[in-house]
Amino acid sequence: MIFLNPLFQIASGWIYGHVMEYSIHRWLLHKIFKKRNTVFSFHFSQHHKDTRKNRFKDPAYLAPFNPKNAAGKELLSLLGLLILHTPIALFAPWFFGATVFSIVSYYFQHYKAHTNRPWAKKHLSWHYDHHMGFDQDKNFGVRSAVFDKLFGTYKPFLNSHEYLRLMEIKQRFDRKKKK
């Protein structure tokens, strides 16, 4: 049976991880839990706010184990997601392993992106676009833009006409400020 095949389980677990990342980000964090005082409102009220304010860097990732900041809450949420998926290990251990790896991969790439802006602009430009672009309800994939392109939510900002125009205005402003 194909479902018992370890390679099938690993591939489907990895794909599932990306679908889960996109879906949670788009429909839960940016729709249902976007309102203040909801359980995951920290995503928008803390993480997005701090990221915009600090030119994509999120200072919460300097203390990722603090359960009061956005990075700590994200880590606890991912741990909860992992626990929720644990029963899958009983009948699809390779799928579960790939899902765990996917969750860990997501966290480390998200962490690295928000602590190393040049790396993020080069390797996760769509995530940079998600936070710094004009429309923060686009580009929901963190590790990949595949599902954004598939579902029509991909909107590049970095090196776009709007971005280059903003950089030009910023340079003019900086020159006037020096005078």
C-alpha positions as CSV (number, residue, x, y, z in Angstrom):
1,M,0.0,0.0,0.0
2,I,1.4,3.4,-1.1
3,F,0.4,5.1,2.2
4,L,2.8,2.8,4.1
5,N,5.7,3.6,1.8
6,P,8.2,5.7,3.8
7,L,9.2,7.9,0.8
8,F,5.5,8.7,0.2
9,Q,5.0,9.6,3.9
10,I,8.1,11.8,4.0
11,A,7.1,13.7,0.8
12,S,3.5,14.1,1.8
13,G,4.6,15.2,5.4
14,W,6.9,17.8,3.9
15,I,4.2,19.1,1.5
16,Y,1.6,19.0,4.3
17,G,4.0,21.2,6.5
18,H,4.0,23.9,3.8
19,V,0.3,23.7,3.3
20,M,-0.2,24.0,7.0
21,E,2.2,26.9,7.3
22,Y,0.4,28.8,4.5
23,S,-3.1,28.0,5.7
24,I,-2.5,28.9,9.4
25,H,-0.8,32.1,8.4
26,R,-3.4,33.2,5.8
27,W,-6.7,32.1,7.3
28,L,-6.1,31.9,11.1
29,L,-3.5,34.6,11.8
30,H,-4.5,37.1,9.2
31,K,-8.3,36.6,9.4
32,I,-9.8,35.0,12.5
33,F,-7.1,35.9,15.0
34,K,-6.2,39.3,13.5
35,K,-8.6,41.1,16.0
36,R,-7.1,42.3,19.2
37,N,-7.6,40.3,22.4
38,T,-7.8,36.9,20.5
39,V,-5.5,34.1,21.5
40,F,-3.1,34.6,18.6
41,S,-3.5,38.4,18.0
42,F,0.1,38.7,19.0
43,H,1.1,37.8,15.5
44,F,-0.3,41.0,14.1
45,S,-0.2,43.3,17.2
46,Q,3.4,42.4,18.2
47,H,5.2,40.6,15.4
48,H,4.0,42.6,12.4
49,K,4.2,45.9,14.4
50,D,7.8,45.3,15.6
51,T,8.9,44.0,12.3
52,R,7.7,47.2,10.5
53,K,9.1,49.4,13.2
54,N,12.6,47.8,13.0
55,R,12.9,47.5,9.2
56,F,12.1,43.7,9.2
57,K,14.1,42.8,12.3
58,D,12.0,41.5,15.2
59,P,13.8,42.1,18.6
60,A,11.6,39.4,20.2
61,Y,13.8,36.8,18.5
62,L,16.7,38.0,20.7
63,A,14.8,36.3,23.6
64,P,12.8,33.5,21.8
65,F,12.1,31.6,25.1
66,N,10.3,34.5,26.7
67,P,6.6,33.4,26.7
68,K,5.4,37.0,26.8
69,N,6.9,38.2,23.5
70,A,5.8,37.2,20.0
71,A,8.7,34.8,19.4
72,G,8.1,32.9,22.6
73,K,4.4,32.7,21.9
74,E,5.2,31.4,18.4
75,L,7.5,28.8,19.9
76,L,4.7,27.7,22.3
77,S,2.2,27.6,19.5
78,L,4.5,25.4,17.4
79,L,5.0,23.1,20.3
80,G,1.2,22.8,20.7
81,L,0.9,22.1,17.0
82,L,3.5,19.4,17.4
83,I,1.7,17.8,20.3
84,L,-1.6,17.9,18.4
85,H,0.0,15.9,15.5
86,T,1.7,13.3,17.8
87,P,-1.1,10.6,17.4
88,I,-0.2,10.5,13.6
89,A,3.2,8.9,14.7
90,L,1.3,5.7,15.6
91,F,0.1,4.9,12.0
92,A,2.4,7.1,9.8
93,P,5.7,7.6,11.6
94,W,7.6,8.9,8.6
95,F,4.8,11.4,7.8
96,F,5.0,12.6,11.4
97,G,8.8,12.8,11.3
98,A,8.6,14.9,8.1
99,T,6.0,17.1,9.7
100,V,8.2,17.6,12.8
101,F,11.1,18.5,10.6
102,S,8.9,20.9,8.6
103,I,7.8,22.7,11.8
104,V,11.5,22.9,13.0
105,S,12.6,24.1,9.6
106,Y,9.9,26.8,9.6
107,Y,10.9,28.1,13.0
108,F,14.6,28.3,12.3
109,Q,14.1,30.0,8.9
110,H,11.6,32.4,10.4
111,Y,14.0,33.1,13.3
112,K,17.0,33.6,10.9
113,A,14.9,35.9,8.6
114,H,14.0,38.2,11.4
115,T,17.5,38.4,12.9
116,N,19.4,38.6,9.6
117,R,17.7,41.0,7.2
118,P,20.3,40.6,4.3
119,W,19.9,36.8,4.5
120,A,16.1,37.2,4.4
121,K,16.1,39.6,1.5
122,K,18.2,37.1,-0.5
123,H,16.7,33.7,0.5
124,L,13.1,34.6,1.7
125,S,12.3,37.7,-0.3
126,W,8.6,36.9,-0.4
127,H,8.5,36.9,3.4
128,Y,10.3,40.3,3.4
129,D,7.7,41.5,1.0
130,H,4.9,40.1,3.3
131,H,6.1,42.4,6.2
132,M,7.6,45.4,4.4
133,G,5.3,45.6,1.3
134,F,2.2,47.7,1.1
135,D,-0.2,44.8,1.5
136,Q,0.6,42.6,4.5
137,D,-2.3,40.3,3.5
138,K,-0.1,38.8,0.7
139,N,2.8,36.4,0.6
140,F,1.8,34.1,3.4
141,G,4.4,31.4,2.8
142,V,7.5,31.8,5.0
143,R,9.7,29.1,3.6
144,S,8.3,29.1,0.1
145,A,6.2,31.2,-2.2
146,V,4.8,28.2,-4.1
147,F,1.3,28.2,-2.5
148,D,1.1,32.0,-2.8
149,K,1.7,31.7,-6.5
150,L,-0.8,28.8,-6.7
151,F,-3.5,30.7,-4.8
152,G,-2.9,34.1,-6.2
153,T,-1.6,35.7,-3.0
154,Y,1.9,36.4,-4.3
155,K,2.8,40.0,-4.7
156,P,6.5,41.0,-5.0
157,F,7.6,44.2,-3.4
158,L,11.4,44.0,-3.1
159,N,12.9,45.6,-6.2
160,S,9.4,46.5,-7.5
161,H,8.6,49.9,-9.0
162,E,7.1,50.9,-5.6
163,Y,10.1,49.7,-3.6
164,L,12.6,51.5,-5.9
165,R,10.5,54.7,-5.7
166,L,10.5,54.5,-1.9
167,M,14.3,54.0,-1.8
168,E,14.7,57.0,-4.1
169,I,12.5,59.2,-1.8
170,K,14.4,57.9,1.2
171,Q,17.8,58.8,-0.3
172,R,16.6,62.3,-1.2
173,F,15.3,62.7,2.4
174,D,18.6,61.5,3.8
175,R,20.5,63.9,1.7
176,K,18.4,66.9,2.8
177,K,18.7,65.8,6.4
178,K,22.6,65.9,6.1
179,K,22.6,69.5,4.8
